[in-house]
Amino acid sequence: MTNAIELKDATVVRGGRTILHGIDLKLKVGEHACILGPNGSGKSTIVKLVSGELYPLYREPAAITLFGQERWSLFELRSRLGIVSDSLQDSQTSEESVLDTIVSGFFGSLGIPMRTEVPLEMVAKASEAAQTLGIRSLLDRRASSLSSGQMRRVLVARALVHDPEMLLLDEPFNSLDIGARHYFGECVRHLAAKGHAIVLVTHELAEIPPEIDRIILVKDGAIFADGKKEEILNSELISKLFDIPLTVSHEKGIYRAIAAC
């Protein structure tokens, strides 16, 4: 199976400090996986490497390849890999309509470029993506009027307009209330069932949907463990990951960790 994302001895240094230490990681096309670790462990740095926001130290062969290529056009990448992150949500122009926000995914821009006439095919595709995420009724609203949970679904719809092979979701449940977390979790499960490979980045076990069967633990800028969910999500490993005694349990495919007595 082809690798969608491959990191080879990827090292990232910022401000004279090494924040990723020679990461080796392969994520295959069609694979559901979770990158799990505490805050500051390096999870979002991996996402920024993939999105091009950060670059690893130069090496040969290349430290990062996407879909087997060392170099790629942003347009081609968007059509294969959709990325949703907090930094993307923070960068959105709040006064544009929800429809324009979703359509902007075709252009890879913040809003619709000036003097651009949007083809009807793009509008139809944006409406279809909104329908998939249950937000079609919001298309005429201003993005500034949405809750965090609604906006998160808008950004996933924005990523979906290209019908990408893989969705990379970086801490997508952050700032969502209980109801929004539940609804967004159901949306992620629906997308996985429709054939979109899901790579979830999180620090919370309970956010991992049952469809994900591979867990990659990240700690102190390195891969701490990597394997099948039932092998990795246990009290011993998760306690070491978070440096606190934890008891891991699961019910109906959902795992949880609570502080051990």
N, C-alpha and C positions, 0 to 999 in steps of 0.2 A: 504494500500500500504506500502511496506517495506521502511524503512528509509535507504538511502544510507549513509548519514552523520548525526550524531547526537552528538551535544555538550550539556552537562549538567553541568551548573554552572562552565564552563571552565574559569580558571583564569591563566594568564601568567605573571610572574614577571621576568624582566631582569635588571641587574645592580641595584637592589634594587627598581626599579620602576615598578608599575603594569601597564601593557600595554593592558591587556584584563581583564575586570571586570565581572566575573561570567556570561559568555555568555551562553545563552540557544538558540539552533538553530537546526532545523530538516530540512533536504533536502531529499525528497523522490526519490526513483528510478523512472526514467522517467520524472522527473520534470525539467522544464526550469526556471531558476531563475537568478537574478542579485544581487550581493552584491555591493552596491554603497556607496561611502563616500569620503571625502576629503583625501588628502595625510596625512599620520600619524594617521589615524583614527583607525587602527587595522585590515584593510581588509587583507593585506598580512600576518599578524600574524595568522589569521584564516587558510589561505592556508598552512602556514608552520606547523600548528598543524596537518592538514590532511595529509601532505606529510611526517611527522615524523621529520622535521627539527627542530621543537621545541616541548617541552612537557609541558602540563599544570601542575599546582600544584596537587599533589596526593590527591585523594579523593575516597571514596567508596559510591555508585557504580562509575565506571570509568567515567571520564569527557568526554571521546570521544569514540564513537563506530562507526565502519565502516561496513555497510551492516549487522548490528546486532551483530557484534563481537567486543569484547574488545581487543582481540589479533588476529593478522593476519600475514600471510607470505607476504613478499614484492612481490613475484611472483604472488600470488593469487590477491593481491591488484591491481597490474598493469593490470591484465586481466579484471578488473571490473571498475577501475577508472583511467583515463588518466589525468595527470597534466602537464600544460605548464606554465612556469613562466620565468621572467627575470633572476632569479638565475640559472635556468636550461640552458638558452641560454648562459649566461656568462661562464658556466662550460664546454661547449662543446669544444672538441679538434678541432681546426680549420683546421688542415692539413689532416684530413680524408676526404674521399669522401662523397657526399650526401647519396649515397646508404648505406655506412657503418654507417653513422649517424642514418639513419632510422632503419637499422637492429639492431643497438645496443639497441633499445627499447626492444628487446626480452630478452636481458641479464641484463637490468637495469644498464648498465655500460656506461662509457665515452669512446666510441669507442668499437671496437670488441676486446674481450679478446685475449691475445696472444695465439698462437698455437690452435686457435679455427677454425674448419672447419664449415663454415656456410651451413646448409642444403638448397637445392634448394627451398624447401617449404617456408623458411623464406625470401629468395630473391624474390620469387613470391608475397608473402604477402606484402613485402615492396614496390614493384613496384605497386601493386594494391592501396596501401595507397597513394603513390605519384601521381598516376593517379587521385584519388579522390580530391587531393589538387591542381591539375593542375601544378605539378612540375616534371613530369616524364622526361622531357627533361633535367633536371638538375642533374640526378642521377650520371653521370660520373664526374661532376665538384667537385672541392675542396670546402669544406664548407667555407673556408676563402675568397672565391671569391664572395660569395653571399651578396646581400643587406639584411638589417634587415628584410624587409618584406618577402623576399624569405626564410630566415632562420627560421622565425616564422612559415611559412607553413611546413617547413621540420620537425620542432619539433612537430607540430600537427600530421603530418604523422607518426612520431616516436611513438607517443602515440596511434595512431590508429591501429598499427600492431596487438594488442591484441583484437581489436574490443570491446573496453570497453563500459560498459553501460552508463557511465557518463564521460564528459570532463569538467575539472575544468580549466578555462583559466584566469590566473592572469595578469591583465593589458596587454592583448595581442596586443593592438594597439600602445603601447608606441614606440616611435622612428620611426613610419611609416609615409611616406609622404602621400599626399592626394590620389594618385592613389593606393598605397599599402593598405591604410586603406579601400578604397572602395572594392578592390578585396578580402582582407581578410574578410571583413564583409560579402561578398557574400558567401565565403567559410563556414563561421560559420552558415549562414542560410541554406546552402546546407546540412551540417552535421545534423542540427536540423531536417530538412525535412526527412533525411534518418533514423531517429529514435534514434540518439545519444542525450541523455539528456545533455543540456548545462548549466553550471553554470559560469557566466561571472562576473569577479571582475574588477571594473572600477571606475573612478571618473568623467566620462563624460557621460551625458545622451544620447548624439547623437550616442554613440557606442552600445546602447542596441538594439538588433534586434527585430522586431515585434513579433517574435515567443516567446519571453520571456514575461511571464505574471505575475510573482511574483517579487517584489522588496524588498530587505532587506537593510535598511539604517543603516550604522554604523558610530558612532561618539564618539570620546573620549574613545575608547575601549569598547563600549557597543552597544547593539542593540537600535537604536533610533526609528525605525518604521519598520513594516513588514506587507505586504499585497499585494493586487492586484495592478497592474501597474496603472490603472486609478484612484485608490484611493490614491496612494502614490506620484505619480509624479505630484504634484501641486505646485504652486508658494509659498504657505505658508510653507509647509514642507521643500521644497528644499532650500528656503531662510534660514530657521533655521538650516538646515544641514550644509550649507557652511558659515553661519554667514555673509551673504551679501544679500541685496535685489535683488531678481531674479524674472524674469517672465518666466514661463514655458509654452511652446506651443507644439503642435504636429501636424503632417501632414503625412498621409499614414503610421501610426504606428510608426513613428520616433519622439522622443521627443527631445526638445532642451531647454536650459536655457540661457537667456541673462540678463545682468545687467539691473535692472529696472531704468528708468529715474528718 
